[in-house]
Amino acid sequence: MTRTRTTRLRRPLLAGAVAVAVTAGIAAAAPERANAETGLELSLVAATTSVTLTSWKEEPGVYLDIGTYLTAEGMPLELKVTRKSYKDPVTVTQTVYEGGKATARKLPPGTVKDFSGLPGFVDITLTDKAGKKVLSRSEDFCPNNASGRVRPDAPATSKYPESCPTNPFTLGSVWGVEKGWAANTYAGSYTEPVQLPAGTYTANVRVAKKYRDLFGIDGKAATVKVTVVERSFEEEEGTTEAVPRSARAGEHAGHDAGHRAPGAHMGHGPGHAPAQAAAPATSGAGPSYNVGHGPLTAAPPALPWALKKKQQAALSPRAGDTGGQTDGSRQAPALTPLSKRPAGKPSVPAVPKPDLRSLPAYGIVVSDGDKDIPGKDHLAFSANVWNAGPAQLVVDGFRSPGKATMDAYQYFYDAKGKQVGYTPTGTMEWDPRPGHMHWHFTDFASYRLLKADRKEAVRSGKEAFCLANTDAVDYTVKNANWHPNNTDLATACGEENSISVREVLDVGSGDTYTQDLPGQSFDITDVPNGTYYIQVLANPEKRLKETDLGNNSALRKIVLGGKPGKRTVTVPPHDLVNAN
C-alpha cells in the first residue's frame, strides 16, 4: 500500500467491561463441580436481564455490550495460538487437563485467522417490540476478555493474560477462561456500532454452531432486554458526574480489558491513559494493557465533550506514578530500583539470560517527522524489540549527585529469583521532549535505513529507550510472564529528580515505540527514490548479555517514490503479514 500523508496509528480506547455479578441466575447456570476435573463444561450466560445503551446524537450508534459471558467449569478453557514464522498461518491448540495431566488437542485449520480472538463466536439477533428482526450479526470473542469469578470457591485469580494482542507481528498468544470464571463475549474495539432508533429491543445471543460442536456447548440462547436511549453531548456539558457507565471511558471493553491493569499503554505514545479510578481486581473494569498496535481500528469514543476535555487536561507525558501490581502466574523481581550502586565485583554468572529480538517495522508513513520542518521529508515508523527469554532483562540506573546521567547495570538471577550477579552496561539519560520526559536506557536498539544492497543510508536519531512491556509478542515461550508489571510509562522510567531507576523487559513481551514519537523517523530529504530496508536492531553495541546475539536484527522492505515535499512510501507484505 502507498501512503503520501501524515498518518498516525489509532489506539484502542481505554476500556472496561461490566463486572460479572455472582448472582443466583449465573450460579444456577454453573453447577457445582466440587473441584473435580471431570471435563470442560462451557456455558453462555447473561449477567443481567436488561441493559440500557446510549446513542449520542453527534455520534449515533450503540455498541452491543449487553453483558453475555462464557463460563468454564470442570477445567479451564485454554488455547495456545501460534505461528512458526511469518510465512506460516496462525494455528490454535487446546490444552486439556485430565487426570492431572495436560494434553494438547490441535483444533481444525482455519479455526482462527489472527491473534484477536475466535472469529464469529457468537450470533446476535435483535427484535423490536413487534417481534420484527432488526439486526442479525456475528461477533468475535477473546477468551481473555474482562472476566471474573462466577462462584465464591473458584480460584481467586486467573492465570491467563488479560487481552488478545493485535500487534501485526505477534508470534504466540495464550487465551483462557479460568475454571469457575466467565469472560465477556463483547467484541469491543473489534466490532462496529449498530444504528438503532431509541426504543426497546430483545437481544438473543447464541454461540455459533461450529464452536458449539467444537467445544460441546449447548445451543441455548441468552436473552437480554435492550433499551436504547438518545442523548446529546451538549446536554451533558457540565454534568459529567451524571453520565452513566455506558457513556464513560470504560464503555468499549472487549479485547482491551483486564482484571485490573496498572495503566493503559499501547506502545510508547505522546500521552497516558485518561485518569480512572482503580477497579476491583476481578471486575474487568480497569484500564487495559498489552493490546498492541495492530491494523484493527478502535471503537470511537462515546464521551460527552466536557468529560473529553476533563480527561485531556489530565493527560500528562510525565511518568513517575507507581502502577498497581497485577496478579500473575509467576512473580518477577520487584520493579523498585536498588537506589544504591551495587557492591562487590561485577560478574556475569552462568544463569539464564534474556534473548532480545526485533520485530519488522510497521506503521510506516511519509510524514513531517518530529515537527513541521519546512523543506524536510521524514519516514516515520513503529518498532518493537521483545524478549524471547528465558530470563528477564533487568537494568538499573544509578545517579551520582548532581550528574545529568545515570550509570546502568544489568542484573542476573538464578532459578529461584535470587540476584546472583551484575555488570555495567552503559548509561541512562533524561529525555525532556514531549511524549518522553523520562529516563532512557542507551544502546538498547538502533534504527537504520539500508539500501537495496543492505548498506546503511540513514540512521535514526533515536538512540535511547524507556523499557516497558507494551505488547504481548509471544506468551508461549519458556518462562513467559502472562502478567508483567511495568506495562506503561507510569510504572517505569522515573522522573527528572530520580536518583535511581529500574527498567524491565519481561519474557514474552516487547516494547513498542510508535511512529508519532520524536526520533521514530528517518530524514529522507536527500535519499533517492528506490528500494530500501528499515532495520530494527536490538542491542547494537552488544553490551547487554544475552543467550543469543545472532537474532537481533529485523528488516522491513519499503519502496520510496514521489517528489520532494510529496514523497511516497510503498510497503510490500512481509511474507503473510500485510500490514504497512
N, C-alpha and C positions, 0 to 999 in steps of 0.2 A: 504494500500500500504506500501511497505517496502523501507526505504531509508538507504543507507550504506555509503554515502559520503557527503562531504560538499556541500550544495545546498543553493542558495540564491533566494529569490523571485525576479522575474523580474518586474521592474516597468514600467508602460506605459510611452512612450516617451512624453516629454512636447510637447504640440500641439497647433496649432491654425488653424483656417479654413479661407477660403476666405471670406471676408466681403460680406454681402448681399447688393448689389448696388440697390439704388432706381432708377430703370431705367424705361423707358417708357414701355418696354416689361413686366416687372413684374407688374407695376401699372395697365396695361391693363388686366392682368390676375387676378387681385384682385379688383373687382368692389367696389366702394364706398358704405358704409353701413350707412353713416350718424349717426354713433354711436348707431344705433338701435339694440337692442338684438332680432334679428329676426331668430335666429338659427345658428348653426355652419355650415360653408362652408369651406371645406378643398380643396386645390388645389396643384398639383405638378407643380413647375415652374423651369426653368433653369436661373441662373443668367447671363450666357454668352452663346453665340452660339458656342464657340470653346475654348479648353484648350490645353496646352502643358504639357505633363508628361515626366519626366526624368527616364530613366532606366540606372543605373550605371553598367559598365562592371564588376566591382568587386562584386556587389550585384544586379544581374539582376532582373528585375520585377518592375512593376509600381502599385501604389495604386490608385484605381478609385475614387479619389476626384475630381469629374467633375463639381461640383457646382450646384447640383439639391437640391431644397428646398421644404419643405411642408409649405404652408401658411395657416393661420387661419383667417377667417373673421366671422363677426356676433357675435361670442363669442369665448372665448379661448377653445382650446383643453386641457382638464385637466384630468389626470389619477392618481389614487392612487393605488399603488401596495404594497400589504402587505402579511404577513403570520402570522397566530395566534401563531404558535410556529414552532420549527424546525421539528416537526412531521407532519406539515401540508404543503400542496403545496402552491405555490405563486398564489395569485389571484389578479385581477385588477377590479377597479370600475371607471367608467367615471362620473365626476361631470358635470352636465348640468345646465347652468344658463339660466333660462327663467322667465320672468315677475318679475325680481328682486329676485328670489328665487333660491337656489341651491338644486338640487335633485340628488340622486345617481342612476346610471344605472350600474348594475352589468354586466360585459361582460362575454361571454361564458367561461367555464372552459377550460384551455389549451391555452388561448389567449397569455399568457406569460409563460415562463419557468423559468425565474430568474429575476434579477433586472437590467440586462444590456440593456434592450430595447425590442421593439416589434420584434419578430423573423420573418425573411423572409418578411420584409415590402415592399421592392422594388425588382422588377425583372429588371435585366440589360442585354441587348443584344448588342454585338459589331459585326459590319460587316466591312469587308475590302473594298478597292476601287472597287473590282469586285462585291460587294454585297454578298459575301460569309460570312456566320455566323462563327465567330472565337471564340465567347465566349457567354455563357448563364449562368447567376448565379443570386442568390438572396442574399440580404444583410439585416441585422438587422438595426433597427432605434431607436435611443434615441431621444425622443422629446426635451430633454434638450440640444441637440447639439448646437454648435456655431450658434448663431442666431442674427437677427437684425430686425429693422422695415422695412416694405416694402412700407409704405406711411407716409408722414410727420405728419398726425394727429393721428397716433397710439400712445398708451401710451409710455411715454418716457423711461420707464424701464419695464422689465419683472419681475413679482413676482415669477417666477418659479426658481428652483435650476439650477445650471449650469453644471450638469453632471449626469450620471446614475451610481451610486456606484456599485462596484463589490466586496466589502468585502464578503467573503463566508457566514458570519453570519449576513448580513443585515436583518432587520426586516420590514422596511417600507420605501417606496420612493414616491415622488410626481414628476410626469412628466407633462410637459405642453408646449404648444406653445401659447404665448400671442396673443390676438386679434390684427390683423394688423402687426403681426410678422411672421418670417419664420425660420425654423430650418433645418440645413443641414442634408441631408439623408445619407451622407457618414458614413460608419460604423467604421472608424478609427482603433483603436487598436484591434477591434474585427473582422477584416477582414484579408484576406490573399492577398499577391501581385499576380499580373497577369503577366504571361510570354508572352510578346508581342514583336515581332521584331519592329525595328524602322519603322515608316510609318504613314499613315493616316487612321483613322477609323471613323465610325459613331456609336455613342452610343445612344441607345433608352432605356429610363428609365421609368418604369410604376409602379404604386402602385399595389401590389399583389391583386388579386380578393377578397380574404377573408376580406381584410381591406377596399377595395372599398365598399363592401357590408355592412361591419360593421359600417363605418363612412359616407357612402354616397358620396364617392369620385368618380369623373368621371374617365373613363378609358383612357383619353388622355395621350399619352406618351410625355415626354420631350426629345428633340433630341439635341445632342451636338457633334460637330466635335472634335475628339481626335487625337492629333498629338503626337506620341511617338518619343523622341529623345534619342540617346545613348551617354553617356558621361563617362569619366574616372576620378576617384579620383586623379590620378597622374597628369592629365592635369589641375586640379583645384588647385594644390598646389600653395600657394602664391597668389591666385586670388579669395579669398573667397568673396570679395566685389561684384564680378560679378556673383556669384551664384544666380540663380533665386529663387523665393519664394518656388517653389516646391521642392527645394533641401535643404532648410533651416530647422531649428529645429521646424518649425511650420507646417511641411508637413502633419503629420498624426493626424488629428484633432479628428473627430468623437466624441465619448462619453467623451473625456477628456478635451474638450474645453469649455470655458465660455466667458461671455461678456468681462470681464477683472478681473483676479484674482490677489491678491497681491503676489502670488508666488506659484510655484508648490510644493506640498508636499504630497506624498502618504505614510504617516506614517513617524515616525522619522527614518531617514536613515543617512548614513555617509556623505552626501553632500547636496548641494542645487541645485536648478534648474539652467540650463545654463542661462547666462545673456541674457535678451531680452528687447528690448525697449517696453515701455508700449503701449498697443494698444488702439484705440478708444473704448469708453465704450460699444458700441454695435456691434463691428466688429466681435467678436468671435475669434480674432487673438491673444489673450493674453495667458499667461501660465494657466495651469489648476489647479484645486484643488478638494478635496473630491472625488477622483476617486478610493480610496480604494486599496486593495492589493489582489484581488481575484485570482483564478486559471487561469484566462484568460491571454494569452500571448500578450505582447505588440507588435505592429508593429516595426520591427527593424529600426534603424536609416538609413537615406539616406543622410548622410553628407560627404562632402569631408574631407579627412584626416586633412588638415590644419585647417578647421573650427572645427573639433572634438578636435584637440589639443588646439585650442584657447579657446574653451568652457571649457575643462577640467582644463585649467590653471585658469579660472575664478571661478571654484568651490571652495568653502571655507566652513568649518564647523562652521565658526563664524556666530553668529546670533545677529545682532543689528540693521539692517536696518529697517526702518519703512515701513511697507507694505501699499499699497493703500487701500482706502475704497471701499467696494463693495456696490452696491445698494441692498436693501433688503426690504421685506415686513414689517419688523419692525426693529427698531434700538436698539442695545444693548448698555449698558453702555460703555462709552469710554474706550479704552484699555490703555490709558495713566495712569501710576501709580500716586498715590497722592503725592509721593515724601516726604511727611511729615507723621509722625506717627499720627494715629487717636487720636483726643482729646475727653475727656469725658469718661464716664463709659461704659465698654463693655456691650452689651446686645444682646439677641437673640430674636427679635420680632416675633410675630405671623403673619408672611408673608410667601408667597410661597417660597419653598426651592428646591434645586436640588435633584435628585434621581439618585445616582451613581449605575451603574450596570456593570457587566463584561460580555464579550463575551468569548466563549470557545476558547482556544488556537488553533492556526493553523500555517502553515509554519514550521512544526515540522520535524527536521532532526537531525541526529547524525553528529556532526561537531567537529572542533578543538577549539570550544569556542571562546573566545575573540581574542586569538593569537595562533600561533603554540606552544603548550606546550607539549614537549615530555612526553610520558607516561600518558597522561591525555585524558579522553574521556568526551565530553560535549554533552548535549542535548539542541539544540537551538530551539527557538520557537518565534512566533509573538503573541502579546497580545494587547487587546483593552479594555479600560474602557470608558463607554459612560454615557451620562446624559439624563435620561428619563424625566427630568423636574418635575414640571412646571416652574422652575426658573433656571437661570444660576448659575454655580459655579464660583464665583469671589474671587480670592485670591491675596492679595498684600503682597509683601515682603519689609521690611524696614531695612536698614543697618545703624548701628552706625558707625561713622567714625573710620576707622582702623580695624574694625572687619571682620572676614572671612565669617561670616554667616549673614543671614537676619532673622528677626523675622517676621513670617507670620500671616496674619489676614484674616478671611473670612468675606465678606461683604454681606449685605442683603438689598433688595429693595422692595418698595411697588409696587402696580399695575401700578403706573404712572412712574416707573423707578427712584423714588427718594430714595437715600440712607437713610435707617432708622435704621441701626444697624451694629455692627461688633463684632467679638470675636476672641481672639488669637487661632491659630490653628497650632502650630509647627514652623518649620523653613524652610528656603531655603538655599541651599549650592551651591557653584560654582563647576561645573564638568569640569575639564580641559582635559578630554580624547578626542581624535579624534572621530568625529561623534557626540559629545555632545557640549562642550565648550559653556555652557550657564548655567543659574541658574535653579536648580532643586528644586521642592517643595517636601519635605519629607512626608512620611506617606500617599501618595495618593493611592498606591496599593502595593501589595505583591504577589510574585510568589512562590509557593510551590509544590514540587513533593510529592504526597501522595501515600502510599502503598495501596494495594487492600483493606485493612481494613480501609482506609481513615486516617491513622495516618501518620504524617509527616516523610518523609525520607530525603529530602534535601530542603533547602531554597535557592532561588536565591540571589546572591549578589546585585541584582538590588533593590534599596531602595528609589530612588528619581526620580522625573519626571518633565519635562517641559511640561506644558499643551498646547495643540493645537488641533483645530478642524480638524483633518486629514481625518475623514471618516463620511459620512452621514449614520448613523446607522438606525434611524427611524424618518423620517420627517413627519410622520402622528400623532405624539404625540402632546398633547396640548402645545401651545406656541413654537413649533419648529421654529427655525430661519433658513430659507432656504438660507440665505446669511450671514453666520458667518464671522467675521472679521479675527481673528487670525487663519489662516488655515495652517501655516507652521512656522518653527523656525525663519524666517526672520521677523515675526510680533509679536513675543513674546519672553520672557525668558532672555532678556537683554544681557549685555556684562560684562566682568570681572570688569570693573570700575563703573558699575551701582550702584547708591545709593538706588534705589528702582525699583521694578519690579511688573507688574500686569500680572497674568496668568488667563485665562478664558476658561472654557469648556461650550459651549453653549448647549441649549436644542436641542435634536435630534442628536447631533454629538458625536463622540467618538474620542479617542486619541490612535492611533496605534503605538506601538514600534515594529519594525521588527526584525527578528531573526539574522540579521547581525550586531547588535549593541552590544557594550560592556555591559555585565550584563544580556543580554537576553538569559541566558542558565543556566543549572544545571550541576554541576560536577558529573558525574555518574560513575567515575572511579571505585569506591568501591561499587556501587549499584548493587545488584544481578539481574540477568535476571528475568523477570516476568511481571505481570500486575501492572500498576500504573495509577495515575491520575494527570494531570497538573492542579493545582488550580490557577486561576486568582482571586485575592481577592481585591476588592475596599475598600478604607477607612478602613484598617485593625485595626487601633487603635481607630476607631470611634471618631476621633477628629473633623472631618467635620460634620456639621449639615445638615441632610438630611430629606426628607419626609418618607423614609423607609430604615431601616438598615438591613432588613431581606432578601434582594435580591442582596447582593453584591458579591456573590461567583458564579463562573462558573467552571465546571470540564470538562476535556477532557481526555478520556481513551486512553492509549497507552500500547504497549507491547514491552519491551526491550529484546533483544536477542544478539547473536553473542559472540565474544571473545574480551578480552582486545586489544585495538588498532583497532578492526574491529567490533565495536558494531553496532547493527541494531535497528531500531525502526519501528514497525508496528502501523499504526494509523487507527483504525476502523472508519467507518462513524459515525457521530454524528446525530442520527435519519436520516432525509432525506438529510443531508448535508454531501456529500462525498468529503471533502477537507482535505488534510493532514495537 
